[in-house]
Amino acid sequence: MIKKKETEGMTMFFSKKADEEMMKSFWTWFEQNEEWIIAISKTDGMAVVNAVDEKLSPAFACYRAEIEFQLGYHDGHGEFFFFDLNKRALRKDAEKLASFMPAKLQKNWAFIIEH
């Protein structure tokens, strides 16, 4: 399992919402790069973490803190854990991100929101 950690000492702001167009763009990128994500996650997990973070973070830039997630892919099934850090606004935006996941990806990946 690959994990991206939150940076300590950062304050989250909830006056804005996550960028829906960037969320959609993230899933387009993820779908186009799914084979690479799966293959490289087995040999160079940090490369995958950095690539996913680079594409996903702009959607959540309004929070002014790094997001936290984990990825894993085993036996033909992937799991994408997104941590809401016990923040209601972040959970709501994570739910929105999940709603934009393409049906093709939903067949092989579970998007799970955790605290």
N, C-alpha and C positions, 0 to 999 in steps of 0.2 A: 504494500500500500504506500502511496506517495502522498506527502502532506506538505501544504504550504502554510506557514505559521503567520500569525498576526504580529505586527511590530508592536512592541510594548511602548507605552507612554503616548500613544496617539489618541486624540479625542475624536469621537464620531459625531457628525452633525446630521440631524434628521430633517432639516428644513427643505431639502430637495429629495427628489426621487431618483432612483437609478435610471440610466438612459436606456429606454426600450429598444431604440435602433441599434445601439451597441450590443445589447443582449442578442438580438436577432443576428447581427453580424458575427458574434461569437459562435453561435450554433452553426452558421453557414461554414465558418472556418473549421469548426470541430468536425463537422460531417465530411468536409473535403479532405481533412487530415486524419481521419479515424484510423486508417491502416497504419500510418506512421506513429500515431499515439500509442496504439496497441503494441507495435513491434519495438519501439524505442523504450517504452515503459519497462520492458523486461531487462534491458541492458543499461539504460542511462536515464533513470527516473528523474533526475534533476533537470535534464533537458526538456522533458515533458512538462514538469512543474513550471519551469521558466516560460515555456511557450504558452501554456494555458493561462498563466498569470498575466502575461503580456497582452493576450487577447481578451481576457475577461475583466481585468482591473479597470479599464476605461468605462465599462458599464456601471461600475460602482464607485467612480471617482468622487461622487458627492459625499461619501462617507469619510473621506480624507484619512483613511487608514487602510492598511492592506487587508484583503479578504483572506479567509482561511478555508481551505478545501483539501480533500483527499481523493485520489483516483486509484482504482484497482481494476485489473482485467484478468480473469481466470476462467478457463474452460468455456470460452465463448460468451461470457457474460461480464459486463463492466458495471462498476459502481462508481458514482460521482457523489461524494459527500460534500455538502456545502454547510458550513457552520454559521448559524445566525447570531452567535455570541450573546444569546439571551436578549437580543434587541428586536423589538416588535417590528420596527420599520425595515430592518434588514431581512427579517423573516418574510415580510410581505413582498419585498423585492426579490427574494430568493424564490418564492412561489411563482412570481411573475416570470422569472428566468426559466423555471421548470416548465411553465405553460408554453413557452416558445420552443422547447425541445422538439425537433422534427420527429415525425412518426417513425421514420427509418431508424433513427438512433434509439428511440424508445424500445425497439425490438431487442436491442443488445445491451442497453445501458439503463440502469436505475438511477434516478436523481433523487437523492435523499437529503433532507434538510435536518440537521442536528443542532443541538444547543452548544 
